[in-house]
Amino acid sequence: MSRTIFLLTGLADRLSRLLAFVAGIGVILMMVHVCADVVARVITGASLPATVEIVSYYYMIIVAFLPLAWVEWKEQMVSVEIIEFLLSPGLRRASDAAVALLSTVIYGVMTYATWATAMKNFHTGTFVVALQTKIVTWPGYILPTLGFALAALITAIRLFQLASGTERPLRTGDVAA
């Protein structure tokens, strides 16, 4: 069992880093695209076609949902620890396990819900029209599913680690919660 957790941990680490890297590229592309739109507007008086749609349906989705797993992996998701310091190590571990379980369930439900929406939009070929140009938007609906699914995997791995007593030690650069 610990070997399986070890393999899943390595896979989750690589995938979460990859998605965070892709999200970083998304930020850069969005910045370049918006700047090019502003320059085009100043020079020619006209915006680049579909800038708002591409930013809304692709870049913002990439930036918002793909890094979820990385943030969970780094254990830097927003938390409120009002009474955490009062708990014994055993109760703290139980609290952490309960949070990991609840997070896994919520991410799992979000994965299912966004997958259903993505498939509906895929089958209908969802698009928007901008300046008489059809902009396909259904691929953007798959991105939240990917982010939620990997975040669910990360929190499930954390739950198994807590249950088996094999929590990973903080690495250099990690911030203790």
trRosetta pair geometry for C-beta under 8 A, 3 or more apart (Angstrom, degrees):
i j d omega theta_ij theta_ji phi_ij phi_ji
1 4 5.7 -53 -155 34 36 113
1 5 6.5 34 150 -16 67 104
1 164 6.7 -165 122 -107 121 145
2 5 5.5 -50 -147 39 38 113
2 6 6.2 45 150 -25 66 103
2 164 6.6 177 -89 159 84 147
2 166 5.9 155 -130 -77 101 160
3 6 5.4 -51 -148 34 33 116
3 7 6.4 32 153 -17 65 103
4 7 5.8 -54 -148 37 31 109
4 8 6.2 27 154 -14 65 108
5 8 5.7 -56 -143 43 30 110
5 9 6.0 38 154 -27 65 107
5 157 6.7 133 -151 -151 81 85
5 160 5.5 -157 -108 122 117 127
5 161 6.4 142 -172 -78 134 74
5 164 6.7 -134 -40 44 164 154
5 166 6.1 102 110 84 151 145
6 9 5.6 -53 -147 32 27 115
6 10 6.6 26 155 -16 61 104
7 10 5.9 -55 -152 36 31 109
7 11 6.4 28 153 -15 65 108
8 11 5.6 -56 -145 41 33 112
8 12 6.0 34 156 -20 68 108
8 153 7.5 -142 -175 178 107 103
8 157 5.4 -166 125 -105 117 117
8 160 8.0 44 74 59 146 150
9 12 5.8 -54 -143 38 27 110
9 13 6.3 32 155 -23 62 106
9 157 5.9 147 -86 -174 69 137
9 161 7.7 81 -85 -72 122 123
9 168 6.5 147 -158 -62 140 131
10 13 5.7 -52 -148 32 29 114
10 14 6.5 23 157 -13 64 106
11 14 6.0 -59 -150 38 30 106
11 15 6.1 23 158 -13 67 111
12 15 5.9 -58 -140 42 29 107
12 16 5.9 26 163 -18 66 110
12 69 7.3 -137 -169 178 86 119
12 73 6.5 173 142 -101 101 118
12 150 7.3 149 -139 -168 78 88
12 153 5.7 -164 -106 125 111 110
12 154 5.4 143 -170 -93 129 72
12 157 5.5 -102 -21 -10 164 161
13 16 6.2 -59 -144 37 22 106
13 17 6.4 20 158 -15 60 110
13 73 6.5 138 -108 -160 57 141
14 17 5.9 -60 -149 39 29 110
14 18 6.2 30 154 -22 65 108
15 18 5.6 -54 -146 35 32 113
15 19 6.3 27 158 -14 66 105
15 69 6.8 -36 113 123 95 155
15 150 5.7 -146 130 -136 124 131
15 153 8.0 13 76 82 146 145
16 19 6.0 -54 -146 39 31 107
16 20 6.3 32 154 -18 64 107
16 69 4.1 -133 -111 122 94 103
16 70 4.3 151 168 -81 95 60
16 72 7.5 -121 -126 61 139 86
16 73 4.4 117 123 -19 171 148
16 150 6.3 166 -83 156 75 126
16 154 6.4 67 -74 -81 135 131
17 20 5.7 -56 -147 38 31 111
17 21 6.3 34 152 -22 65 106
17 70 6.5 111 -82 -108 35 110
18 21 5.6 -55 -150 34 30 113
18 22 6.4 31 152 -18 65 104
19 22 5.5 -48 -145 36 36 112
19 23 6.4 39 152 -20 64 103
19 66 4.3 -154 178 178 97 92
19 67 6.5 179 123 -84 94 38
19 69 5.9 67 58 46 145 117
19 70 6.3 -156 79 -32 95 106
19 146 7.3 -178 -116 137 131 110
19 147 6.9 151 -180 -101 144 73
19 150 6.4 165 -16 63 158 166
20 23 5.5 -51 -149 36 33 114
20 24 6.5 39 149 -22 63 102
20 66 7.1 178 -77 127 32 93
20 67 4.7 72 -109 -117 74 87
20 69 7.9 -122 -44 73 90 82
20 70 3.7 56 -60 -58 124 164
21 24 5.5 -50 -152 32 34 115
21 25 6.6 35 149 -17 64 101
22 25 5.6 -50 -152 35 35 112
22 26 6.5 43 146 -24 63 102
22 62 6.7 -110 134 -167 93 111
22 66 5.6 -95 84 169 107 157
23 26 5.2 -48 -151 31 36 120
23 27 6.8 42 149 -23 64 96
23 62 5.6 177 -115 151 63 81
23 63 5.4 116 -164 -115 93 42
23 66 4.2 -173 -64 79 106 117
23 67 4.5 -78 30 -44 170 98
23 70 7.9 -131 25 17 137 140
24 27 5.6 -45 -153 27 36 112
24 28 6.8 33 150 -14 64 103
25 28 5.6 -54 -152 38 37 111
25 29 6.2 35 152 -17 69 107
26 29 5.7 -55 -142 40 30 110
26 30 6.1 33 157 -21 65 107
26 58 7.8 -150 -142 141 111 81
26 59 5.4 157 180 -144 95 66
26 62 3.6 -165 -114 111 160 134
26 63 5.1 -150 107 -59 125 77
26 66 7.3 130 0 30 146 141
27 30 5.8 -56 -148 36 27 111
27 31 6.3 29 153 -20 63 107
27 59 7.8 118 -89 -171 30 101
27 63 5.6 98 -72 -105 81 117
28 31 5.7 -55 -149 35 30 112
28 32 6.4 27 154 -16 65 106
29 32 5.8 -55 -145 39 31 109
29 33 6.0 32 156 -20 66 110
29 59 6.5 -149 92 -107 98 111
30 33 5.7 -56 -144 39 29 112
30 34 6.2 23 160 -15 66 108
30 55 6.0 95 -142 -124 101 87
30 59 3.7 117 -85 -167 114 146
30 60 7.5 105 -113 -55 148 58
30 63 7.0 -36 -9 -41 152 133
31 34 6.1 -57 -143 39 25 105
31 35 6.2 24 158 -16 62 111
32 35 5.8 -58 -145 40 27 110
32 36 6.2 29 156 -20 64 108
33 36 5.8 -55 -147 36 27 111
33 37 6.5 31 151 -22 62 105
33 48 7.5 -122 -172 72 77 152
33 51 6.3 166 155 -137 101 92
33 54 6.7 -110 177 101 155 129
33 55 6.9 -175 102 -72 131 93
33 59 7.2 -145 42 -57 143 149
34 37 5.5 -50 -150 33 34 116
34 38 6.5 35 151 -19 65 102
34 51 6.9 117 -102 -176 55 122
34 55 6.7 63 -71 -90 101 136
35 38 5.6 -52 -149 35 34 111
35 39 6.3 33 153 -17 67 105
36 39 5.7 -53 -144 39 33 111
36 40 6.1 35 155 -20 65 107
36 48 6.1 34 116 -36 99 146
37 40 5.7 -54 -145 37 28 112
37 41 6.3 30 154 -21 63 107
37 47 5.3 16 -164 -155 96 86
37 48 4.6 -99 -102 20 78 106
37 51 4.3 57 -96 -110 145 161
38 41 5.7 -55 -149 35 30 113
38 42 6.4 27 154 -17 64 106
39 42 5.8 -56 -147 37 31 109
39 43 6.1 17 160 -8 67 113
40 43 6.1 -61 -137 45 27 102
40 44 5.6 -25 -178 30 67 113
40 46 6.6 -56 147 86 99 63
40 47 6.3 94 95 -144 115 29
40 48 5.2 104 42 -48 161 82
41 44 7.2 -64 -110 59 14 75
41 45 6.7 25 -167 -143 50 14
41 46 6.7 -128 -108 83 55 16
41 47 5.2 8 -77 -82 102 64
47 51 5.8 -104 167 12 115 130
48 51 4.9 92 74 -55 95 111
49 130 6.3 137 180 118 81 109
49 131 5.0 -102 -133 48 103 144
49 133 6.0 54 170 24 135 149
50 53 4.5 -56 -163 47 81 116
50 54 5.4 80 135 -25 94 99
50 130 4.2 128 -92 82 79 149
50 131 7.0 -111 -47 26 75 107
50 133 6.3 -86 -48 83 122 126
50 135 5.1 146 -138 -77 138 140
51 54 6.1 -61 -144 39 26 105
51 55 6.1 24 159 -15 65 110
52 55 5.9 -58 -146 40 27 110
52 56 6.0 20 159 -14 64 115
52 130 7.5 174 57 -123 92 140
53 56 5.9 -60 -141 42 26 107
53 57 5.7 -5 172 6 67 117
53 128 5.4 -157 -134 78 131 135
53 130 5.0 -124 -14 -46 142 145
53 135 4.9 95 131 83 146 166
53 137 7.4 -100 179 -82 103 114
54 57 6.6 -63 -124 51 21 91
54 58 5.4 -28 -172 30 62 120
54 59 6.7 57 137 -11 74 102
54 135 7.1 -117 -64 -157 74 140
55 58 7.3 -65 -107 54 8 79
55 59 4.9 -38 -138 43 50 124
55 60 6.1 60 158 -26 66 100
56 59 7.9 28 -7 47 16 85
56 60 5.8 -12 -134 21 30 132
57 60 7.8 55 0 42 12 97
57 61 6.7 -10 173 -12 31 127
57 128 7.3 -167 -46 8 149 128
57 135 7.3 140 43 133 151 121
57 137 4.4 -82 -161 -135 149 104
57 140 4.4 -162 166 -4 79 170
58 61 6.1 -74 -150 37 16 107
58 62 6.3 14 161 -18 61 110
58 139 7.9 21 -102 90 97 100
58 140 5.2 -111 -85 -94 57 117
59 62 5.7 -58 -149 35 29 111
59 63 6.2 20 159 -14 66 110
60 63 5.8 -57 -143 41 31 109
60 64 5.9 22 161 -15 67 114
61 64 6.0 -61 -138 42 25 104
61 65 5.8 -17 178 15 65 118
61 140 4.9 123 30 -170 162 99
61 143 4.8 105 141 77 114 142
61 144 6.5 -84 -163 -47 102 86
62 65 7.2 -77 -129 48 13 83
62 66 5.4 -3 -167 -5 57 128
62 143 6.0 -83 -83 -158 56 152
63 66 7.4 -22 -83 34 10 100
63 67 7.5 -7 -172 1 41 114
64 144 8.0 -15 97 -94 102 90
65 68 5.9 -25 -166 -19 47 117
65 143 5.5 121 74 135 132 92
65 144 4.4 -111 -128 -106 161 60
65 146 7.4 100 130 68 114 80
65 147 3.5 -164 159 12 85 161
65 148 7.2 -41 -163 -33 109 75
66 69 7.9 -51 173 21 45 96
66 143 6.4 -55 -58 -173 92 102
66 146 6.9 0 -106 99 76 111
66 147 5.1 -112 -87 -85 28 108
67 70 4.8 -57 -161 43 70 117
67 71 5.7 71 141 -25 90 99
67 147 7.5 0 36 -133 31 117
68 71 5.9 -59 -151 36 29 109
68 72 6.4 26 153 -15 66 107
68 107 8.0 158 146 -122 135 118
68 147 4.4 92 22 174 120 103
68 148 6.8 7 81 -79 160 42
68 150 7.3 133 80 76 94 94
68 151 4.3 -46 128 -66 111 132
69 72 5.6 -55 -148 40 33 111
69 73 6.0 37 152 -25 67 106
69 147 6.6 -147 -18 -156 91 59
69 150 3.7 -39 -72 119 148 108
69 151 4.6 -129 -80 -71 66 60
69 153 7.3 8 -127 57 122 96
69 154 5.0 154 -152 -26 81 137
70 73 5.5 -51 -145 34 31 115
70 74 6.4 22 157 -11 64 107
71 74 6.0 -59 -146 43 29 104
71 76 5.4 -98 -162 72 73 90
71 77 5.4 98 137 -73 105 73
72 75 7.2 24 180 -79 37 40
72 77 5.8 18 -92 -40 61 122
72 103 7.5 153 -130 163 125 142
72 151 5.0 125 -9 -143 149 82
72 154 4.3 118 107 105 125 142
72 155 5.9 -73 -172 -56 139 84
72 158 7.8 -119 164 -22 100 138
73 154 5.2 -97 -69 -141 76 135
74 174 6.2 -164 -152 -129 77 83
74 175 7.2 44 165 32 100 87
75 174 7.4 47 41 -169 104 110
75 175 7.7 -147 83 74 89 74
75 177 5.0 -87 146 -50 118 121
76 175 6.2 68 -91 54 107 118
76 177 7.8 -151 -87 -89 44 90
79 99 8.0 26 -124 -156 115 154
79 177 6.5 31 41 -164 153 115
81 84 3.6 -35 -167 4 103 134
81 85 7.1 90 145 -24 109 79
81 177 7.8 140 -53 154 142 90
83 86 4.8 -50 -174 35 78 119
83 87 6.6 86 131 -36 85 94
84 87 5.9 -54 -159 18 37 114
84 92 6.4 74 -162 -120 79 100
84 95 7.1 -162 -114 104 81 159
87 91 4.0 -129 -167 94 105 114
87 92 4.5 142 105 -61 123 77
87 95 6.3 -47 -139 -11 175 139
88 91 4.8 88 50 13 77 101
88 92 6.8 -139 92 -8 37 89
89 92 5.5 -54 -143 36 30 115
89 93 6.3 33 156 -21 64 103
90 93 5.7 -53 -150 34 30 111
90 94 6.5 29 151 -16 64 105
91 94 5.4 -51 -146 38 36 113
91 95 6.2 41 151 -22 66 103
92 95 5.5 -50 -147 36 31 114
92 96 6.3 33 152 -19 64 105
93 96 5.7 -52 -147 37 31 112
93 97 6.3 33 152 -20 64 105
93 162 6.0 163 -171 -163 86 102
94 97 5.6 -52 -146 36 31 113
94 98 6.4 34 153 -21 64 104
95 98 5.7 -52 -148 34 31 111
95 99 6.4 30 153 -16 64 105
96 99 5.7 -54 -148 38 31 111
96 100 6.3 33 152 -20 65 106
96 158 7.8 -108 160 157 100 111
96 162 5.7 -170 105 -112 108 145
97 100 5.6 -53 -145 37 32 112
97 101 6.3 33 154 -20 65 105
97 159 6.1 91 -148 -137 71 73
97 162 4.5 -166 -84 120 90 144
97 163 6.6 102 -126 -63 127 75
98 101 5.7 -52 -146 36 30 111
98 102 6.2 27 156 -15 64 108
99 102 5.9 -55 -144 41 29 109
99 103 6.0 31 156 -20 65 110
100 103 5.7 -55 -143 39 27 112
100 104 6.3 31 156 -22 63 106
100 155 5.1 176 -158 -176 71 83
100 156 7.6 142 165 -89 100 21
100 158 4.6 -143 -126 100 131 106
100 159 3.9 176 127 -72 126 81
100 162 6.2 169 17 8 155 141
101 104 5.8 -54 -148 33 28 112
101 105 6.5 26 155 -16 63 106
101 159 5.6 102 -68 -115 66 135
102 105 5.8 -55 -149 37 31 110
102 106 6.2 27 155 -16 66 108
103 106 5.8 -57 -144 40 30 108
103 107 6.1 26 159 -14 67 109
103 151 7.8 -102 163 151 103 98
103 152 7.9 -174 133 -113 75 54
103 155 4.2 -136 104 -143 114 155
104 107 6.0 -56 -143 42 27 107
104 108 6.1 31 155 -23 63 109
104 152 5.4 89 -149 -155 63 73
104 155 4.3 -158 -68 105 77 112
104 156 4.7 100 -123 -69 133 75
104 159 6.1 -44 -28 -20 143 141
105 108 5.6 -57 -148 36 28 115
105 109 6.4 27 155 -18 64 104
106 109 5.8 -52 -148 35 31 109
106 110 6.3 29 153 -16 64 107
107 110 5.5 -55 -145 41 33 112
107 111 6.2 41 152 -26 65 103
107 148 5.1 177 -165 -172 78 78
107 149 7.6 158 156 -88 102 17
107 151 4.7 -143 -133 99 142 100
107 152 3.6 -170 110 -73 118 82
107 155 6.1 142 14 25 142 135
108 111 5.5 -49 -148 31 31 115
108 112 6.6 30 154 -16 63 104
108 148 8.0 170 -73 154 15 103
108 152 4.8 110 -64 -132 67 143
109 112 5.8 -54 -151 37 32 111
109 113 6.2 28 154 -16 66 109
110 113 5.7 -54 -141 40 31 109
110 114 6.0 22 163 -12 67 110
110 144 7.6 -99 159 156 102 105
110 148 4.3 -137 105 -142 107 145
111 114 6.3 -61 -142 42 23 101
111 115 6.1 25 157 -22 62 111
111 145 5.7 85 -150 -151 65 69
111 148 4.2 -166 -73 112 73 114
111 149 4.5 100 -125 -74 131 72
111 152 5.8 -58 -28 -14 137 144
112 115 5.8 -58 -146 35 26 112
112 116 6.5 27 157 -20 63 105
113 116 5.9 -53 -152 32 30 111
113 117 6.6 25 152 -13 63 106
114 117 5.5 -53 -148 40 38 111
114 118 6.0 42 151 -24 68 105
114 141 7.1 -172 -177 176 84 76
114 144 4.4 -122 -153 101 153 111
114 145 4.4 -163 106 -71 110 76
114 148 6.0 133 26 17 139 144
115 118 5.5 -52 -143 36 32 113
115 119 6.3 29 158 -17 65 105
115 145 4.6 100 -73 -125 72 135
116 119 6.0 -56 -148 37 27 108
116 120 6.4 30 153 -20 62 106
117 120 5.7 -54 -148 35 32 113
117 121 6.3 25 156 -13 66 108
117 141 5.8 -128 119 -171 93 124
118 121 5.9 -61 -149 42 29 106
118 122 6.1 34 151 -25 65 107
118 138 7.3 108 -161 -176 63 80
118 141 4.0 172 -107 124 72 101
118 142 4.7 103 -152 -82 140 58
118 144 7.8 -166 -59 54 117 90
118 145 5.4 -63 -14 -22 149 137
119 122 5.4 -48 -141 34 33 115
119 123 6.3 29 160 -16 65 106
120 123 6.1 -59 -149 38 26 106
120 124 6.4 8 158 -2 63 112
121 124 6.0 -63 -139 49 30 100
121 125 8.0 -153 167 19 56 6
121 126 3.9 -37 -160 -4 93 134
121 137 7.4 -74 179 100 131 84
121 138 4.2 176 136 -123 99 90
121 141 4.7 98 52 13 148 163
122 125 7.5 22 178 -71 29 41
122 126 7.8 -39 -53 10 24 95
122 138 5.0 136 -87 171 49 134
122 141 7.4 -135 -43 69 80 124
122 142 7.7 57 -64 -60 118 106
124 138 7.7 169 68 -87 73 130
125 136 7.3 -65 -175 -130 75 98
125 138 6.3 -95 -145 -23 26 143
126 136 7.6 100 89 -162 56 60
126 137 5.2 -68 119 70 98 93
126 138 4.4 127 46 -68 92 88
126 141 7.2 64 52 -19 144 137
127 134 5.0 21 155 -175 148 91
127 135 5.9 157 -166 78 88 44
127 136 4.9 -49 -99 -102 101 43
127 137 5.6 148 -117 8 36 85
127 138 7.4 -46 -58 -19 62 88
128 134 7.8 154 81 -154 32 51
128 135 5.1 -18 64 61 81 102
128 137 5.7 52 -6 -30 92 133
129 132 6.7 3 -179 -117 107 22
129 133 6.8 149 -157 69 63 36
129 134 5.8 -32 -99 -95 75 55
129 135 7.2 167 -98 15 21 81
130 133 5.6 -32 72 62 70 91
130 135 5.5 20 13 -14 110 126
136 139 6.8 55 127 1 104 98
137 140 5.4 -45 -174 27 69 119
137 141 7.3 74 137 -27 79 95
138 141 5.7 -48 -162 21 49 116
138 142 7.8 51 148 -23 68 94
139 142 5.9 -47 -166 19 49 114
139 143 7.7 59 144 -30 67 94
140 143 5.8 -36 -163 9 47 119
141 144 7.1 -44 -167 25 43 102
141 145 7.7 42 143 -12 62 108
142 145 5.5 -60 -164 38 47 117
142 146 6.4 49 145 -24 76 105
143 146 5.6 -53 -149 33 35 113
143 147 6.5 32 156 -15 67 105
144 147 5.6 -57 -148 40 36 111
144 148 6.0 31 158 -15 71 109
145 148 6.0 -57 -142 42 27 106
145 149 6.0 28 159 -22 64 110
146 149 5.9 -55 -142 35 25 111
146 150 6.5 16 163 -10 61 108
147 150 6.4 -63 -149 40 25 102
147 151 6.2 24 156 -18 64 111
148 151 5.6 -57 -145 39 31 112
148 152 6.3 36 154 -23 66 103
149 152 5.7 -52 -151 33 30 112
149 153 6.6 32 149 -19 62 103
150 153 5.3 -47 -149 34 39 116
150 154 6.4 43 150 -22 66 101
151 154 5.6 -49 -148 34 34 114
151 155 6.4 27 156 -12 66 105
152 155 6.1 -58 -145 42 30 104
152 156 6.1 32 154 -21 65 109
153 156 5.7 -57 -145 37 29 112
153 157 6.4 31 155 -20 64 104
154 157 5.8 -54 -151 34 29 111
154 158 6.5 30 150 -19 63 104
155 158 5.4 -48 -147 35 37 116
155 159 6.5 44 150 -23 65 100
156 159 5.5 -49 -150 33 35 115
156 160 6.6 33 151 -15 65 102
157 160 5.7 -54 -149 39 34 110
157 161 6.2 37 151 -21 66 106
158 161 5.5 -53 -147 36 32 114
158 162 6.4 32 154 -19 65 104
158 167 7.9 35 -150 -121 69 85
159 162 5.8 -54 -149 36 30 109
159 163 6.3 27 154 -17 64 109
160 163 5.6 -56 -143 40 32 111
160 164 6.0 10 163 -2 68 113
160 166 8.0 -21 126 54 78 108
161 164 6.3 -67 -139 49 24 95
161 165 7.9 -110 170 65 54 8
161 166 5.0 -103 -144 79 73 75
161 167 4.8 103 149 -91 115 49
161 168 6.6 -53 -145 -16 153 74
162 165 7.7 30 -174 -71 26 34
162 167 6.3 43 -82 -71 57 101
168 171 7.9 -22 148 -35 111 91
170 174 4.1 -148 -164 85 90 132
170 175 7.8 -129 -151 61 133 10
170 176 5.8 -63 -68 -79 162 78
171 174 5.0 97 52 -14 64 117
